Amino acid sequence: MDIEYCYQFKRGKDLLKNYVIDHYEIKSSTQDPLERFIAKLFLNTLYGRFGMRDIDDYLKIMSKDEAEALDKLLIFP
């Protein structure tokens, strides 16, 4: 599969404006259901990515015994 185009973003105002406009125009004007679906996925993925809640991570340095005790408390599938 060949890459036809890509986007490289820089910090600033309205960085994704052209991205959204381009994909919205494709979605609304194309008669090809596959092309419309892909444009819709790109728009929904962007919205979903920015709509995600930030997860607070923290780092704690502990002894091996503390880590093993904590490991016993956590339940992983």
C-alpha positions in Angstrom: 0.0 0.0 0.0 1.4 3.4 -0.9 0.9 6.6 1.1 -0.9 9.1 -1.0 -0.7 12.1 1.4 -0.2 12.9 5.1 -0.6 15.8 7.4 2.1 17.4 9.6 0.8 19.7 12.3 2.5 22.6 14.0 1.3 24.5 17.1 -0.8 27.5 16.4 -4.3 28.8 15.9 -6.7 26.9 13.6 -4.3 24.0 12.9 -6.9 21.5 12.1 -9.3 23.8 10.2 -8.1 22.8 6.7 -8.1 19.1 7.8 -11.7 19.3 8.9 -12.8 21.4 5.9 -11.1 19.0 3.4 -12.6 15.9 4.9 -16.0 17.4 5.4 -16.1 18.4 1.8 -15.1 14.9 0.7 -17.7 13.4 3.0 -20.5 15.6 1.8 -19.8 15.7 -1.9 -18.7 12.2 -2.9 -21.0 9.6 -4.3 -18.5 6.8 -3.4 -19.7 5.2 -0.2 -16.3 3.9 0.8 -14.7 7.4 0.3 -17.5 8.9 2.3 -17.0 6.4 5.1 -13.2 7.0 5.3 -13.7 10.8 5.4 -16.3 10.3 8.2 -13.9 8.0 10.1 -11.1 10.6 9.9 -13.5 13.3 11.2 -14.9 11.1 14.0 -11.4 10.0 15.0 -10.2 13.5 15.4 -13.3 14.4 17.5 -12.8 11.3 19.6 -9.2 12.0 20.2 -9.7 15.5 21.4 -12.8 14.5 23.4 -10.8 12.1 25.5 -10.3 12.8 29.2 -6.7 13.3 30.4 -5.5 10.5 32.6 -3.4 11.5 35.5 -0.3 9.5 35.8 2.2 9.6 38.6 5.4 7.8 39.4 6.3 6.5 42.8 9.6 5.0 43.7 9.1 2.1 46.2 10.9 -0.9 47.5 10.5 -4.4 45.9 8.4 -5.5 48.9 6.0 -2.5 48.5 5.7 -3.3 44.8 4.9 -6.9 45.4 2.3 -6.0 48.0 0.7 -3.6 45.6 0.8 -6.2 42.9 -1.2 -8.6 45.0 -3.9 -5.9 45.5 -4.3 -5.1 41.8 -6.5 -7.3 39.7 -5.5 -7.7 36.1 -7.5 -9.8 33.6 
